[in-house]
């Protein structure tokens, strides 16, 4: 059948169906051409040799070439380059397999000034028998969809990448890292100076001229085009885009297309130079606000190879900045609370150790670096009567201000109980009751006001430099380490007891004699226990650290912390190191006395002779008075054996021990009372006095300062004693007071 060579329709004959099909084909020909030319795809058709058969105008414009320059040539001949060689390989793959290929790419093509996202489809063209006769390439600009997906992915990533720590600087850095390079080429986070200072940021409008501190900045190219260094403070004028964003509370989008942009930054030549040098043309400033408080501003910039920011970018920048603002405010609040708790903690710890002769001491407190905050670990050194000393280490359960406050209450309680010279086991018993009352008070105040699970551990040790005896008890605490002068390291086997606050179980103490120069190491569990290892492993690390002895206890503390503590401890730790001393034999004088009133004068004489031998005869008047009072009352109201002891240390201590457990008490005698004035006299003439119970009775002691001695011209409330030459003239001083 003959065909019209122009329209491919039958000439004359043919069936009716054939004629109708030919007519439809003739009518659809221009429509097919329109579809090819007006397709949103850039379209090209290649034969089995990858020679271009047909290309539409959109493809030509994309490559900045005419159809004649492309048709009849292979793709790699018309468009050399690795990306087109890759496209040719995909086309050959489709010809060989007959299966289409879908790819996405983000690149700059000759017909576009900037990089764009493209969806590339390569599909086979088959005849009526299913044979692949050609290949079809369609390229579609999907930049907007691509950017929308990127923005969504950026927001999702920011939800986990920003706020991983409660550190203001690190959180600001995380915001910068998230936006580079997908949203901006340069990112800057400036925080109001009040944000990083001691003052609390105030809600409301920000002044026109503000002071901001550079918290973080970064650049996709590596070098940051900034006139301000990290951590530095800069003053920004009212016209500056960042300040406009702060004062208005709204994002400010500007750049070289804005006539007012360059005048707004011209006050700083370095800033103008950085902008011009790096080709920064689009600026977006977003205020950082959280909970009604303005914290600072985030500035995003794009360079010459990027399109200017568009409204969708502003929305994403606001979303990211809002996320960062909440995290920054959380970090600010945490940092401030941590600083407050740490300041409270350090103020409650000993600022300096008291002067005493029993031990040489050094201590350390190391706060945790975790988000839990400051805890309630503490240590203390408490001078006791008779030149003895108490060493205390404790740990309050929990973290934060409540733990620090509870620690302060416990430390005060321990000092109060130590002042009445309780043995370690009895002191912990009283402390256990006190912690129980603290917990009851917390329950009564209601949830959220205090920590209802208040508990604590404590170790209390008393060392006597005269007898070299050390008594130790612990409540739920780690055992102390002991380093003897020969270098042996061991952990003292102190009976284990439950933590404070549980109640119901007694505490036990252990007594041991320590060689001179022994080192006691007291610590909290934060020193030896962490997430990386258990308690036993930590104790072994401490043992190894203590084998490296040092004459300096300060150096010993540093060695222990450096060897035992992890780089970032999750719990705070307290460490107290004490090296024992002993008083010389000639610093102590002891006499056993019979229960005979006639021995009082002999006791005074012995005391006077001993004071003269020590070269402190000026203290004889007061000391004889104290000895007369205490010995007389022991003879009258107590039972034997009676022992008198003088200790010459930083003070002069007079002790009288007897076998009675009845303790004296201070009272003011009435006008016509014959007794009751003796103990008041002792209290006024000495620096301090008290009673401590022993295993076989009690000891009454009185301390005198050696700084100023000499017989007084008169004693308040007792008339003028200036004419008395000998205390024997007073008769029996026991008549002055009743200590029974």
C-alpha positions as CSV (number, residue, x, y, z in Angstrom):
1,X,0.0,0.0,0.0
2,X,1.3,3.4,-1.0
3,X,1.9,6.0,1.7
4,X,1.9,9.8,1.7
5,X,5.6,10.5,2.5
6,X,4.8,13.6,4.4
7,X,2.0,12.4,6.6
8,X,2.6,8.6,6.4
9,X,-1.1,8.1,5.6
10,X,-2.4,5.6,2.9
11,X,-2.9,6.9,-0.6
12,X,-6.3,5.9,-1.7
13,X,-7.0,2.4,-0.6
14,X,-6.8,0.6,2.7
15,X,-9.3,-0.5,5.2
16,X,-11.5,1.9,7.1
17,X,-9.7,1.1,10.4
18,X,-6.3,1.9,8.8
19,X,-7.5,5.2,7.4
20,X,-9.0,6.2,10.7
21,X,-5.7,5.3,12.5
22,X,-3.7,7.2,10.0
23,X,-5.9,10.3,10.5
24,X,-5.5,10.2,14.3
25,X,-1.7,9.9,13.9
26,X,-1.7,12.9,11.6
27,X,-3.7,14.9,14.1
28,X,-1.5,13.9,17.1
29,X,1.8,14.7,15.5
30,X,1.9,18.4,16.5
31,X,0.7,17.5,20.0
32,X,3.6,15.0,20.4
33,X,6.0,17.7,19.3
34,X,4.5,20.1,21.8
35,X,4.9,17.6,24.6
36,X,8.5,17.0,23.7
37,X,9.3,20.7,23.4
38,X,7.3,21.9,26.4
39,X,8.1,19.2,28.8
40,X,9.3,20.3,32.3
41,X,12.1,17.8,31.7
42,X,15.2,18.5,29.8
43,X,14.9,15.6,27.3
44,X,17.3,13.9,24.9
45,X,17.0,10.7,22.9
46,X,20.1,8.6,22.0
47,X,20.4,5.6,19.7
48,X,22.2,2.4,20.5
49,X,25.5,3.9,19.8
50,X,24.7,6.8,22.2
51,X,24.5,9.2,19.4
52,X,22.0,12.0,20.1
53,X,18.9,11.8,17.8
54,X,16.7,14.4,19.4
55,X,17.0,17.1,22.1
56,X,14.5,19.7,23.4
57,X,15.1,23.3,24.0
58,X,15.2,23.0,27.8
59,X,18.2,20.6,27.5
60,X,19.9,23.0,25.1
61,X,19.5,25.9,27.5
62,X,20.7,23.8,30.4
63,X,24.0,23.1,28.5
64,X,24.1,26.5,26.7
65,X,24.4,24.7,23.4
66,X,22.2,24.6,20.2
67,X,20.4,21.5,19.0
68,X,22.8,21.3,16.0
69,X,25.8,21.3,18.4
70,X,24.4,18.3,20.3
71,X,22.4,16.2,17.7
72,X,24.4,13.6,15.8
73,X,27.2,13.5,18.4
74,X,27.8,11.2,21.4
75,X,27.2,12.8,24.7
76,X,30.8,12.7,25.8
77,X,31.9,14.3,22.6
78,X,29.5,17.2,23.0
79,X,30.0,17.6,26.7
80,X,33.3,16.3,28.0
81,X,33.8,15.8,31.7
82,X,33.6,13.1,34.4
83,X,29.9,13.7,35.2
84,X,28.9,13.2,31.6
85,X,31.1,10.1,31.3
86,X,29.2,8.7,34.3
87,X,25.9,9.6,32.5
88,X,27.1,7.7,29.4
89,X,27.8,4.6,31.5
90,X,24.3,4.7,32.9
91,X,22.9,5.0,29.4
92,X,24.9,2.0,28.2
93,X,23.6,0.1,31.3
94,X,20.0,0.8,30.3
95,X,20.6,-0.2,26.7
96,X,22.1,-3.5,27.9
97,X,19.5,-4.4,30.6
98,X,16.4,-2.7,29.3
99,X,15.7,-1.4,32.8
100,X,15.4,2.3,33.7
101,X,17.8,4.1,36.1
102,X,16.9,6.9,38.4
103,X,19.6,9.2,39.9
104,X,19.7,12.5,41.8
105,X,22.7,14.9,41.7
106,X,23.5,18.3,43.1
107,X,25.9,20.3,40.8
108,X,26.3,23.3,38.7
109,X,25.6,23.0,35.0
110,X,26.8,25.4,32.3
111,X,23.4,27.1,32.0
112,X,23.0,27.9,35.7
113,X,25.0,30.3,37.8
114,X,24.8,28.2,41.0
115,X,24.6,24.6,42.0
116,X,21.1,23.0,41.8
117,X,19.5,19.7,42.5
118,X,18.6,17.5,39.5
119,X,16.6,14.3,39.1
120,X,17.9,12.3,36.2
121,X,15.8,9.5,34.6
122,X,17.3,7.2,32.0
123,X,14.7,4.9,30.4
124,X,14.8,2.5,27.4
125,X,12.7,3.1,24.2
126,X,11.4,-0.3,22.9
127,X,9.7,-1.4,19.6
128,X,6.6,-3.5,19.3
129,X,8.7,-6.6,19.8
130,X,10.2,-5.3,23.1
131,X,13.6,-4.7,21.7
132,X,15.5,-1.6,23.1
133,X,16.1,0.6,20.1
134,X,17.1,3.9,21.9
135,X,17.4,5.4,25.3
136,X,15.6,8.4,26.7
137,X,17.2,10.9,29.2
138,X,15.1,13.2,31.2
139,X,16.5,15.8,33.7
140,X,14.2,17.6,36.1
141,X,15.1,20.6,38.3
142,X,14.1,19.5,41.9
143,X,16.1,22.1,43.8
144,X,13.1,23.3,45.8
145,X,12.0,19.8,46.8
146,X,15.7,18.9,47.6
147,X,16.1,22.0,49.8
148,X,12.8,21.2,51.6
149,X,14.1,17.7,52.4
150,X,17.4,19.1,53.5
151,X,15.7,21.6,55.8
152,X,13.6,18.9,57.3
153,X,16.7,16.7,57.8
154,X,18.5,19.6,59.3
155,X,15.8,20.2,61.9
156,X,15.7,16.5,62.7
157,X,19.4,16.4,63.2
158,X,19.4,19.6,65.3
159,X,17.0,17.9,67.7
160,X,19.7,15.5,68.8
161,X,22.9,17.4,67.9
162,X,22.1,20.6,69.8
163,X,22.0,20.4,73.6
164,X,24.1,17.3,74.1
165,X,25.8,19.0,77.1
166,X,24.9,21.5,79.7
167,X,27.7,23.8,78.7
168,X,26.9,27.2,77.2
169,X,30.0,27.4,75.0
170,X,29.6,23.8,73.7
171,X,25.9,24.3,73.0
172,X,26.7,27.5,70.9
173,X,29.3,25.5,69.1
174,X,26.8,22.8,68.3
175,X,24.4,25.3,66.7
176,X,27.3,26.5,64.5
177,X,28.3,22.9,63.5
178,X,24.7,22.0,62.6
179,X,24.1,24.9,60.1
180,X,27.5,24.6,58.3
181,X,27.5,24.2,55.4
182,X,23.9,23.2,54.6
183,X,22.3,26.4,55.7
184,X,25.1,28.9,55.8
185,X,28.8,29.4,54.8
186,X,29.6,31.3,58.0
187,X,27.8,31.1,61.4
188,X,28.3,33.2,64.5
189,X,26.8,33.0,68.0
190,X,27.1,36.1,70.1
191,X,25.7,36.1,73.7
192,X,24.8,39.1,75.8
193,X,27.6,39.8,78.3
194,X,25.0,39.4,81.1
195,X,24.4,35.9,79.9
196,X,28.0,34.8,80.6
197,X,28.5,37.1,83.6
198,X,27.3,36.9,87.2
199,X,24.1,39.0,86.7
200,X,20.8,37.4,85.7
201,X,19.6,38.3,82.2
202,X,16.5,40.5,82.5
203,X,13.3,40.0,80.4
204,X,12.2,42.8,78.1
205,X,13.7,44.9,75.3
206,X,17.5,45.0,74.8
207,X,19.2,48.4,74.9
208,X,20.0,50.0,71.5
209,X,23.8,49.7,72.0
210,X,24.7,46.3,73.4
211,X,27.8,44.4,74.6
212,X,28.1,40.8,73.4
213,X,30.6,38.1,73.9
214,X,31.6,35.8,71.0
215,X,30.5,32.3,72.1
216,X,31.1,30.4,68.9
217,X,31.8,30.9,65.2
218,X,32.7,28.8,62.2
219,X,33.1,28.7,58.5
220,X,32.5,26.0,55.9
221,X,35.8,27.1,54.3
222,X,37.9,26.7,57.5
223,X,39.0,30.3,58.0
224,X,36.4,32.4,59.9
225,X,36.0,35.9,58.4
226,X,35.4,37.5,61.8
227,X,36.8,40.7,63.4
228,X,36.0,39.3,66.9
229,X,37.9,36.4,68.5
230,X,36.3,33.7,70.5
231,X,35.6,34.8,74.0
232,X,36.2,38.4,73.3
233,X,33.6,41.2,73.9
234,X,32.5,43.7,71.3
235,X,30.2,46.7,71.3
236,X,27.6,46.7,68.5
237,X,25.9,50.0,67.4
238,X,22.2,50.4,67.1
239,X,22.3,50.1,63.3
240,X,24.0,46.7,63.2
241,X,21.8,43.9,61.9
242,X,22.3,41.8,65.0
243,X,21.3,44.6,67.3
244,X,18.2,45.3,65.1
245,X,17.2,41.7,65.6
246,X,17.7,41.9,69.3
247,X,15.7,45.1,69.8
248,X,12.9,44.1,67.5
249,X,12.8,40.4,68.6
250,X,12.4,39.4,64.9
251,X,14.9,38.0,62.3
252,X,16.7,40.6,60.2
253,X,17.5,39.5,56.6
254,X,19.8,41.9,54.8
255,X,22.8,41.9,52.4
256,X,24.3,43.8,49.5
257,X,20.9,44.1,47.9
258,X,19.9,46.3,50.9
259,X,21.1,49.9,50.5
260,X,21.4,50.3,54.3
261,X,23.6,47.2,54.8
262,X,27.1,48.7,54.2
263,X,26.4,51.8,56.3
264,X,25.2,49.6,59.2
265,X,28.6,47.9,59.5
266,X,30.9,50.7,58.4
267,X,31.8,51.5,62.1
268,X,34.3,48.6,62.1
269,X,36.8,48.6,59.1
270,X,38.0,45.0,60.0
271,X,34.4,43.7,59.7
272,X,33.9,45.4,56.3
273,X,37.2,44.0,55.1
274,X,36.3,40.4,56.1
275,X,32.9,40.7,54.4
276,X,34.4,41.9,51.1
277,X,37.3,39.5,51.1
278,X,35.1,36.4,51.5
279,X,32.4,37.6,49.2
280,X,29.7,37.5,51.9
281,X,26.5,38.9,50.4
282,X,23.6,37.6,52.4
283,X,23.1,38.1,56.1
284,X,20.5,36.6,58.4
285,X,20.4,37.6,62.1
286,X,18.0,35.7,64.5
287,X,17.5,36.6,68.1
288,X,18.2,33.9,70.7
289,X,15.3,34.0,73.1
290,X,14.0,31.5,75.6
291,X,11.4,31.7,78.3
292,X,10.9,35.5,77.7
293,X,14.6,36.3,78.1
294,X,16.9,37.4,75.3
295,X,20.2,35.6,75.5
296,X,22.0,36.8,72.3
297,X,21.8,36.5,68.6
298,X,22.8,34.0,65.9
299,X,24.1,35.4,62.6
300,X,24.2,33.3,59.4
301,X,26.0,34.4,56.2
302,X,26.3,33.1,52.7
303,X,29.2,33.7,50.3
304,X,29.5,34.3,46.6
305,X,28.8,30.7,45.6
306,X,25.5,30.5,47.3
307,X,22.1,32.0,46.6
308,X,20.8,34.6,49.0
309,X,18.7,33.5,51.9
310,X,15.0,33.1,51.1
311,X,12.0,33.2,53.4
312,X,12.1,29.4,53.8
313,X,15.6,29.7,55.1
314,X,14.5,32.3,57.6
315,X,11.9,29.8,59.0
316,X,14.5,27.1,59.3
317,X,17.0,29.4,61.0
318,X,14.3,30.5,63.5
319,X,13.6,26.8,64.2
320,X,17.2,25.9,64.8
321,X,17.9,29.0,66.9
322,X,14.8,28.4,69.0
323,X,16.0,24.9,69.7
324,X,19.5,26.2,70.6
325,X,17.9,29.0,72.7
326,X,16.2,26.5,75.1
327,X,19.4,24.5,75.4
328,X,21.5,27.6,76.0
329,X,19.1,28.7,78.7
330,X,19.1,25.3,80.3
331,X,22.9,25.3,80.2
332,X,22.9,28.9,81.7
333,X,20.6,27.8,84.5
334,X,22.6,24.7,85.2
335,X,25.9,26.5,85.1
336,X,24.6,29.2,87.5
337,X,23.1,26.6,89.8
338,X,26.3,24.5,89.7
339,X,28.4,27.6,90.4
340,X,26.1,28.5,93.3
341,X,26.2,24.9,94.7
342,X,30.0,24.8,94.2
343,X,30.4,28.1,96.0
344,X,28.2,26.9,98.8
345,X,30.1,23.6,99.0
346,X,33.5,25.3,99.1
347,X,32.4,27.8,101.7
348,X,31.2,25.0,103.9
349,X,34.4,23.1,103.6
350,X,37.4,24.1,105.8
351,X,39.0,27.2,104.3
352,X,42.2,26.3,106.1
353,X,43.1,23.6,108.6
354,X,43.2,24.5,112.3
355,X,46.5,24.6,114.1
356,X,47.1,21.4,116.0
357,X,50.1,19.1,116.7
358,X,48.6,15.7,116.4
359,X,48.8,15.3,112.6
360,X,50.0,17.0,109.4
361,X,47.1,17.2,107.0
362,X,46.2,18.0,103.4
363,X,42.9,17.8,101.7
364,X,41.2,18.1,98.3
365,X,37.6,18.4,97.0
366,X,37.0,17.6,93.4
367,X,33.5,18.4,92.0
368,X,32.0,16.1,89.4
369,X,31.9,17.1,85.7
370,X,28.6,15.2,85.0
371,X,25.2,16.8,84.6
372,X,24.3,15.7,88.1
373,X,26.1,18.7,89.5
374,X,27.9,19.3,92.8
375,X,27.4,16.7,95.5
376,X,27.6,16.7,99.3
377,X,31.1,15.3,99.9
378,X,33.1,16.9,102.7
379,X,36.0,16.5,105.1
380,X,37.0,18.2,108.3
381,X,39.8,18.4,110.9
382,X,38.6,19.1,114.5
383,X,41.0,19.8,117.3
384,X,40.0,18.0,120.6
385,X,41.0,18.2,124.2
386,X,44.3,16.7,125.3
387,X,46.0,17.6,121.9
388,X,43.9,15.0,120.2
389,X,42.3,15.5,116.8
390,X,39.3,14.2,114.9
391,X,39.4,13.5,111.2
392,X,36.1,13.3,109.4
393,X,35.1,12.5,105.8
394,X,31.4,12.2,104.7
395,X,29.2,12.0,101.7
396,X,25.6,13.2,101.4
397,X,23.4,11.3,99.0
398,X,22.3,13.4,96.0
399,X,23.6,16.4,94.1
400,X,22.9,20.1,93.9
401,X,22.0,22.8,96.4
402,X,20.1,20.5,98.7
403,X,23.0,18.1,99.0
404,X,25.4,21.0,99.7
405,X,23.0,22.4,102.3
406,X,22.6,19.0,103.9
407,X,26.3,18.6,104.0
408,X,26.7,21.9,105.8
409,X,24.1,20.8,108.4
410,X,25.9,17.5,109.0
411,X,29.3,19.1,109.2
412,X,28.0,21.5,111.8
413,X,26.4,18.6,113.7
414,X,29.6,16.6,113.7
415,X,31.6,19.6,115.1
416,X,29.0,20.1,117.8
417,X,29.1,16.4,118.8
418,X,32.9,16.4,118.6
419,X,32.9,19.3,121.0
420,X,31.4,17.2,123.7
421,X,34.1,14.5,123.1
422,X,31.9,11.6,122.1
423,X,33.7,8.4,121.1
424,X,33.4,7.7,117.3
425,X,30.8,5.0,117.6
426,X,28.6,7.1,119.9
427,X,29.0,10.2,117.7
428,X,27.8,8.2,114.6
429,X,24.8,7.0,116.6
430,X,23.7,10.6,117.4
431,X,24.4,11.6,113.8
432,X,22.3,8.7,112.6
433,X,19.3,10.0,114.6
434,X,19.9,13.5,113.3
435,X,19.9,12.4,109.7
436,X,16.6,10.5,110.3
437,X,15.1,13.7,111.6
438,X,16.4,15.6,108.6
439,X,14.6,13.1,106.3
440,X,11.4,13.4,108.4
441,X,11.5,17.2,107.9
442,X,12.0,16.7,104.2
443,X,8.9,14.5,104.0
444,X,6.9,17.1,105.9
445,X,7.9,20.0,103.6
446,X,6.3,18.4,100.6
447,X,7.6,17.2,97.2
448,X,10.1,19.2,95.4
449,X,11.2,21.4,98.3
450,X,13.8,19.0,99.7
451,X,15.3,15.7,98.8
452,X,13.1,13.1,100.6
453,X,15.8,10.4,100.2
454,X,18.3,12.2,102.4
455,X,21.1,9.9,103.5
456,X,24.8,10.1,104.1
457,X,27.9,8.1,104.8
458,X,30.6,9.1,107.3
459,X,33.9,8.0,108.7
460,X,35.1,9.5,112.0
461,X,38.5,8.9,113.5
462,X,40.1,10.3,116.7
463,X,43.9,10.3,117.0
464,X,45.8,10.8,120.3
465,X,49.4,12.0,119.9
466,X,50.3,11.1,123.5
467,X,49.3,7.4,123.4
468,X,49.5,7.1,119.5
469,X,46.1,5.4,119.7
470,X,43.5,5.9,116.9
471,X,39.9,5.1,117.2
472,X,37.8,4.8,114.0
473,X,34.2,4.1,113.2
474,X,32.3,4.3,109.9
475,X,28.7,4.4,108.7
476,X,28.3,3.0,105.2
477,X,31.7,4.5,104.2
478,X,34.8,3.2,102.4
479,X,37.5,1.9,104.8
480,X,40.5,4.2,105.3
481,X,43.9,3.4,103.9
482,X,46.9,3.3,106.2
483,X,50.5,3.7,105.0
484,X,53.1,2.8,107.6
485,X,56.5,4.4,107.7
486,X,58.1,1.4,106.1
487,X,55.9,1.9,103.0
488,X,53.3,-0.9,103.7
489,X,49.9,0.0,102.4
490,X,46.7,-1.6,103.8
491,X,43.1,-0.8,104.3
492,X,42.0,-0.6,108.0
493,X,39.5,-3.3,108.9
494,X,36.9,-1.0,110.4
495,X,33.6,-2.9,111.2
496,X,31.1,-2.1,108.5
497,X,27.9,-0.3,109.5
498,X,24.9,0.9,107.5
499,X,24.7,4.5,106.1
500,X,23.4,7.3,108.3
501,X,19.6,7.7,108.4
502,X,18.6,4.1,108.3
503,X,18.6,3.6,112.1
504,X,18.2,0.4,114.2
505,X,21.8,-1.0,114.0
506,X,24.7,-0.1,116.3
507,X,28.0,1.3,115.2
508,X,31.3,-0.2,116.1
509,X,34.7,1.3,116.4
510,X,38.2,-0.1,116.2
511,X,41.2,1.0,118.3
512,X,44.7,0.7,117.0
513,X,48.2,2.0,117.8
514,X,49.8,3.8,115.0
515,X,53.6,4.2,114.5
516,X,54.9,7.7,114.3
517,X,54.8,9.0,110.8
518,X,52.0,6.8,109.6
519,X,49.7,8.2,107.0
520,X,45.9,7.9,107.2
521,X,44.0,8.4,103.9
522,X,40.3,9.1,104.2
523,X,38.2,9.5,101.1
524,X,34.7,9.3,99.6
525,X,33.5,6.7,97.1
526,X,33.7,9.2,94.2
527,X,37.5,8.8,94.4
528,X,37.6,5.0,93.9
529,X,34.3,4.2,92.1
530,X,33.1,5.2,88.7
531,X,31.2,3.8,85.7
532,X,34.4,2.5,84.2
533,X,35.4,0.3,87.1
534,X,33.9,-1.1,90.4
535,X,34.9,-0.4,94.0
536,X,37.5,-3.2,94.3
537,X,39.3,-2.0,91.2
538,X,39.3,1.5,92.5
539,X,40.7,0.4,95.8
540,X,43.5,-1.4,94.1
541,X,44.4,1.7,92.0
542,X,44.5,3.7,95.3
543,X,46.8,1.1,96.8
544,X,49.2,1.3,93.9
545,X,49.1,5.1,94.1
546,X,49.9,5.1,97.8
547,X,53.1,3.0,97.2
548,X,54.6,6.1,95.7
549,X,55.2,8.1,98.8
550,X,56.2,11.7,99.0
551,X,57.5,13.8,101.9
552,X,54.9,16.5,100.9
553,X,51.2,15.6,101.6
554,X,50.2,18.1,99.0
555,X,52.1,16.2,96.4
556,X,50.6,12.9,97.8
557,X,47.1,14.3,97.2
558,X,48.0,15.3,93.6
559,X,49.5,11.9,92.9
560,X,46.3,10.2,94.2
561,X,44.0,12.3,92.2
562,X,46.1,11.9,89.1
563,X,46.4,8.1,89.4
564,X,42.9,7.2,90.7
565,X,40.4,9.7,89.4
566,X,39.1,9.5,85.8
567,X,39.5,12.5,83.5
568,X,35.8,13.4,83.8
569,X,34.5,12.1,87.2
570,X,30.8,11.4,87.3
571,X,30.7,12.0,91.1
572,X,32.4,14.4,93.3
573,X,35.2,13.3,95.7
574,X,36.7,14.4,98.9
575,X,40.2,13.3,100.0
576,X,41.9,13.9,103.4
577,X,45.5,12.7,104.0
578,X,46.9,12.9,107.6
579,X,50.4,12.0,108.7
580,X,50.6,11.2,112.5
581,X,52.9,12.9,115.0
582,X,53.6,12.2,118.6
583,X,54.2,14.5,121.6
584,X,57.6,14.1,123.2
585,X,57.8,12.4,126.6
586,X,58.9,15.6,128.3
587,X,55.7,17.3,127.1
588,X,53.5,15.2,129.3
589,X,53.6,14.9,133.1
590,X,51.3,12.4,134.9
591,X,50.7,11.7,138.6
592,X,48.5,9.1,140.3
593,X,46.9,10.6,143.4
594,X,45.3,8.9,146.4
595,X,41.8,9.9,147.4
596,X,43.0,12.0,150.3
597,X,42.2,15.7,150.7
598,X,45.7,16.3,152.0
599,X,47.2,15.4,148.6
600,X,45.8,18.7,147.1
601,X,48.7,20.8,148.3
602,X,51.2,18.2,147.2
603,X,49.6,18.2,143.7
604,X,49.9,22.0,143.5
605,X,53.5,21.8,144.4
606,X,54.3,19.1,141.8
607,X,52.5,21.2,139.2
608,X,54.4,24.3,140.1
609,X,57.7,22.4,139.9
610,X,56.8,21.0,136.5
611,X,55.8,24.4,135.1
612,X,59.1,25.8,136.3
613,X,60.9,23.0,134.5
614,X,59.0,23.8,131.4
615,X,59.9,27.5,131.7
616,X,56.3,28.7,132.0
617,X,56.3,29.6,135.7
618,X,54.0,32.5,134.9
619,X,51.2,30.0,134.4
620,X,51.5,28.6,137.9
621,X,48.9,30.8,139.6
622,X,46.0,29.8,137.3
623,X,47.2,26.3,137.0
624,X,47.4,25.7,140.7
625,X,43.9,27.2,141.1
626,X,42.6,24.8,138.4
627,X,44.4,21.8,139.9
628,X,43.1,22.5,143.4
629,X,39.5,22.8,142.2
630,X,39.5,19.7,139.9
631,X,41.5,17.4,142.3
632,X,39.5,18.5,145.3
633,X,36.2,17.7,143.6
634,X,37.4,14.4,142.3
635,X,38.4,13.4,145.9
636,X,35.0,14.6,147.3
637,X,32.5,13.4,144.7
638,X,34.2,10.7,142.6
639,X,36.0,7.4,143.2
640,X,39.5,6.3,142.4
641,X,41.8,5.9,140.8
642,X,42.5,9.6,140.4
643,X,45.1,10.8,137.9
644,X,46.4,14.2,137.2
645,X,48.0,15.0,133.9
646,X,49.6,18.1,132.4
647,X,50.2,18.4,128.6
648,X,52.4,21.1,127.2
649,X,51.5,21.7,123.5
650,X,50.2,24.8,121.8
651,X,48.2,25.3,125.0
652,X,48.7,24.0,128.6
653,X,46.1,21.3,129.3
654,X,45.3,20.2,132.8
655,X,43.4,16.9,133.1
656,X,42.0,15.1,136.1
657,X,40.6,11.6,135.6
658,X,38.6,9.5,138.0
659,X,36.5,6.4,138.0
660,X,33.1,8.1,138.2
661,X,30.8,8.6,135.2
662,X,29.0,11.6,136.8
663,X,29.9,14.7,134.7
664,X,30.0,18.2,136.2
665,X,27.9,21.1,135.0
666,X,28.4,24.8,135.2
667,X,25.9,26.8,137.3
668,X,25.8,30.2,138.9
669,X,25.8,30.1,142.7
670,X,23.2,32.2,144.5
671,X,24.2,34.9,147.0
672,X,24.1,32.7,150.2
673,X,25.3,29.4,148.6
674,X,28.4,28.1,150.2
675,X,29.5,26.3,147.0
676,X,28.9,26.4,143.2
677,X,31.6,28.9,142.3
678,X,34.6,26.7,141.6
679,X,33.7,25.6,138.1
680,X,32.7,29.1,137.2
681,X,36.1,30.3,138.4
682,X,37.8,27.6,136.3
683,X,35.8,28.6,133.2
684,X,36.7,32.2,133.5
685,X,40.4,31.7,134.1
686,X,41.0,29.2,131.3
687,X,40.6,29.1,127.5
688,X,38.2,26.2,127.6
689,X,37.1,23.3,129.7
690,X,35.0,20.1,129.3
691,X,34.4,16.5,130.1
692,X,35.0,13.3,128.2
693,X,34.0,9.8,129.2
694,X,36.5,7.0,129.1
695,X,36.3,3.3,129.4
696,X,36.8,3.4,133.1
697,X,35.3,6.7,134.1
698,X,35.7,10.3,133.0
699,X,38.3,13.0,132.4
700,X,37.8,16.7,133.3
701,X,40.1,19.0,131.4
702,X,40.9,22.7,131.2
703,X,43.1,24.5,128.6
704,X,45.1,27.7,129.1
705,X,46.6,29.9,126.5
706,X,50.3,30.4,126.8
707,X,50.3,33.8,125.1
708,X,49.7,35.9,128.2
709,X,50.2,34.6,131.7
710,X,50.5,36.1,135.2
711,X,48.4,36.3,138.3
712,X,45.4,38.6,137.8
713,X,44.8,41.6,140.0
714,X,41.3,40.6,140.5
715,X,38.8,38.0,139.3
716,X,35.3,39.1,138.2
717,X,32.7,38.2,140.7
718,X,35.2,36.9,143.4
719,X,36.6,40.1,144.8
720,X,40.3,41.1,144.9
721,X,42.9,38.3,145.1
722,X,45.8,40.6,144.6
723,X,46.9,40.4,148.3
724,X,47.1,36.6,148.3
725,X,50.6,35.3,148.3
726,X,49.9,31.6,148.5
727,X,46.8,29.6,147.4
728,X,47.1,27.8,150.7
729,X,45.8,31.0,152.3
730,X,42.5,30.3,150.6
731,X,42.2,27.0,152.4
732,X,40.3,24.3,150.6
733,X,39.3,25.6,147.2
734,X,36.8,22.9,147.0
735,X,34.6,25.1,149.1
736,X,34.3,27.5,146.1
737,X,32.3,25.1,144.1
738,X,30.5,21.8,144.0
739,X,31.4,19.7,141.0
740,X,29.4,16.7,142.0
